[in-house]
Amino acid sequence: MTNSNIRIVSLIPSATEILATLGLADAIVGRSHECDYPPEIKNLPVCTQARLSTDEPSGNIHAKVNDLLQSALSIYQIKTEVLEQLQPTHILTQDQCDVCAVSLPEVEKAVANFVSTSPKIISLQPNLIEDVWADIEQVAHIFNVDSVKILENLEARVKITQQKIQGLSLNELPKVACIEWTDPLMTAANWIPELVNLAGGQSLFSVPGKPSVLLEWDTLIATNPDVIIFMPCGFDLIRTRKEADLLTQRSEWQQLHANQTGRVYITDGNAYFNRPGPRLVDSLEILAEMLHPEIFDYGYKGTAWEVL
C-alpha cells in the first residue's frame, strides 16, 4: 500500500501527535473532537462527540463518567456516518483508559458496520514511557516509515535531563504530589511518577505504570509534599487554575509546606501530561523546570505552566 492510499482516522490526541511526528499528518483524514495538535489537523472532519459536558464542576463530571462507564457506554460516541464517508484504511484508538477516548469495543462495533473498507484497528495501550516509545515504533512499522531518528532525539532529551540532575543528593530531590483530579481528589499515575523521578523529584502516592488513585485530603495534608503540581486530565491552564483555587480555599491549605514556599504549580495537563505521545518529553522538561529552576530553563513557563 503506498502512502497516497492510506486514509487514517485517529480517535485519540496522542495518536494524532505520533502520526504527525512520524510525518504522516497528510494521511490523516479524520480525528476525534479532542485532537487539537498539531494545529494543522484542526480542520479535519471530527469523528467523535462527547456524551457529557466538560464545562461542569469536576464532581459532576466524575459522577457522570462513572454512570456512563457502569452502563457500559463509552463516554464518547463515534459518529458512524462521518466514518463511513471517510472510508479509512486504518483507525487508531487506545485501550488504556475509558475516560480518555472512545473505548475499543465501541470502535470495533462502529467498524463492524462498515461493509466496504474493513479498516485495520490499531489500539495503543501505554502505561509507561517505554510503552510510548514502543507505540511510536509500532505505528512507524505499520505505515512503513522510519522512527529511529525521532526516538533517538526524544531519548537524547531525556538523557540530557538525567545528566543535569546527576549530582543532586537525595535531600535536593523534592517530594512531589501531582494532582490529576480535584473532586474527588486523585493523583496522577501511569507515566507521571516516572517523569517526576526522571526530572529530579520523588513522586508521592502513585505507582508507575498503574492507574490513577484516589487520595484522601487528610493524607495530602499529613504527607505535606515539598511540591504540588496540578495537571487535571483534559484541562488547560485557565481551567486548571479554577480547579486549584477550589482546593486552596480550604483552611488547612495555608499550613502546607508547598504553599508556604511558593511551590504549588498549575500546568496545561491537556496538552502535555495527560497525552502519551512525543510531548511527554516536553512534559519531562516542564517538570525539570518547575522542580529545579536553578538548573533548567526551557522557556515553558507562562504557556505550559505557572506558579499558582
N, C-alpha and C positions, 0 to 999 in steps of 0.2 A: 504493500500500500504506500503510495507516495504521499508526501505531506499535504499536497493540494487536495487529496481525497479525504483527509482526516477532518472530522467535524466533532469537536469536543464540547460537551456540556459539563461545566464544573458546578457542583452543588454545594461547595464549601470554600470559604475565602482562602484558606491556606493552600488548597489545591490550585486555585487560580493563581496564587503568587508563585507556587512551584512551577507551574506551566510557563508563566511569564519569564521567570528566571532562566528557564531552560530554552528560551527563545521560541516558545510555542504559542505566544499570545494570539498570533494571527489564525491559529487553528481553533480557537475558542469561539463557538457560535452562540452559546447561551450561558447564563450564570445564575447564581442564587440571588435573592433580594439583599443578601448581606455582603456580597462580593463587591468591594469598592476600591481595590488596589491591585495592580497599578491603575491610575486614573483613566487610562485609555479604554479599559474594559467597561466603563460605566454606561456606555451607550448600547451595550449588547442586550438582547431580549432577556427578560427576567423569568425564570422557570419555577420559582417557589414563592409562597407567600406565608406570612406568619399567621398562626391561629390566635395569637394574643398580642395585646399592645404592650410595647416596652416602655411606654411613657408613664405607666402606672408606678406606684410605690413598689419598692423591692419585695416587701412582704406579700403583696398581691400577686406579683409576677411569680414568686416562688410557689405560692399556693396553687395558682393556675397551672404552672408547669407540672406540679405533682399530680393534679387531677387529670391532665391530658395524658401523662405517662401511664397512670394507673388504668385509664380507659384504653390503653394500647393505641392511642392515636399519636402520631408524631406531632411535635409542636409546630412543625412546618408542613404545609401542604404542597404537593407538586402540582404545577399547572400542566396537566397531561396534554391539553390541546396545544400549548406552546411547544412542548417536547415533540409532539407529532409533526408539527410544521417544520421544526428544525432538523428532523431526521439525523440525529447524531450517530456517529460511528462508535463513540466512547462516552461514558458518563463517569465522572469522578465524584465520589462521595466519601463518607467516613463511617467507621463503626466504633468510634472511640467514646462518643458522648451523645446521648439522645437529645440533650438540651442544646447542643451546638449546631446541629444541622439535621437535614432530613434523615430519618433512620433508614438503615439498609433495607429492611423488609418493605418499607414504603417505596423505595426506589425500584426494587425488584418487581413489586406489584404494578407500578406505573409502566415499567418497561415490558412486562408481560402483555400489556395491552397493545404495544406496537406490534404490528404483524410484520411490517416490511423490513425494517433495518436490523432488528435484534442487536442493539448496541452492546458493546462489551462494558461491563460494570467493573470499575476499579475502585476498591474500597481501601482507604488508608486507615491505619489504626495506631497512631503514635502515642506512646506514653512517656518516652524518654527522648533526649536529644538525639541519641544514636538512631532511634526509630525514625526521626525526621530525616536524617541523612539517608537512611535506607529507603524512605518514601521517595526522596528526590531521585535516588538511583533507580528505583523500580519504575517510576514514571518515565525517566530518561530512556530506560531499556525498552519499555513498551513502545515508545514513539521513535525509537532508533536515533536518539540524539546523545551527545556526549555530556556526561555530568562531571567528568574528572576535574576539570579546571574550577568549576563552580564549587564543588565540595572542598577542593584544596584551599580555595580562597576563604570559604566560611570557616574551615577548621583552623586556618592560619590566624584568623581574627580571634578565635577562641584562645589559641596558644599565646598570642600577644598579651591578652588579659592575664593569663596564668603566669607568664614570666614576670609581669609587673608587680604581682602581689606575692611573689615567692618569698620575699624577705620578711613578710609580716609575721609577727608572733601571734599566738592564739588569742591573747587579750587585745590584739588590734583587730580581730575579726568580730564585728558586731553581731549580736543575736538579733535575727530579723523575723518579723511576722508579716507575711503577705496576705492581705485580706482580699478574697475573691468575691465575697458577697456580704452585704451588711445586715440583711434581715431575711432569714436568720444569719447569724454571723458564721462565715465559712472561711477556711484558709485555703490558699491556692496550692495545688499539688501537681501530680504528673511531672512535667519537666521543670517546674518552677523551683522546687528545693535544690535541684541540681544546678540551675542557673545562679541561684543565690550563693551556693557554695563556691562555684567557679568564679564569682565576682568578688570573692573575699569576704563573704558573710557566713554566719552559722544559721542555717534555716531551722526555724522552730515549727512545731506542731504537725508538719506534713511529712509523709514518706515519699521519696522519689518514685515515680512510676505508678503510684496508686492514685485513686480518685480523691477529689477534694473532701475535706472532713468538716463537720460542724464543730464550732469552737464555743465553749461557754464563755460568756462575758467575764465571769469571775476568774476563769483560767487565764484569760488575757491579762487581767489586772494583776493576778498573783505572779505570773511569769515575768511581767514587766520588761518587755523587749527593749533593746537599745534603739531599734529602728522599726517603724511601722510603715508599710507601703500598701496603699490601696490600689487594686487593679481589678475592679469588678468586671465580670465577664460581659463583653458586648458594649461596655460604656466608654465614651470618650472622656477627655479631660474635664469638660464642663459638668457633665452628668456625674462624674466621679467625685468632683468637689462637693456637689449637693449631697451625695451619699455619705461622704466622710463627715460632713457638717452635722448630720444626724447623730453620729456617734460622739463627736467631740462636745456635744451639748451635755452629755452625762457628767455628773459631778465627779466621779472617780477619774475621769479622763485627765483632769488637771494634775493628778498625782503621778501620772505615768512618766517614767524616765524619758521616753522618746519625745513626749510632748514638751517636757521642761527643757530639753536640749535642742529643740527645733529640728528633730529628726523624724518628722512624720511627712510622708510624701504621697502625692497623688500622681497617677500615671494614665496614659491612654492605653488601657488594657486591651481595648478592642483592636487597635492597630498592631500592638506588639505582643504582650504577654500571653493573651488567650489564643494566639494563632500559631499552630505548629508548622510553620513554614520557614523560609530563609530569614525572615526578620526576627527569629528567635536570637540570632547573633546580635542584632541591634538591641534586643531586649537585654542581653547579657551586658552590652556596653552601657546601656542606660542604668542598669543596676550598679555597675562598677563606678559610674559617675556619682550616683547617689551615696554609695557606701564608702567610697574613697576619693572624695573631691580633690584631695591633696596629690593624688596620682593621676587621675583620669579627667580629661575634659574633651569629650567628643562633640559637644555642641548640641546635645539633645534637649538641654534644659529650656523650658518655655514652650516647647512644642510637644514633646513626648512625656515630660514630667515637670512637676513644680513642687516647691515646698508648700505644705498646707499652712 
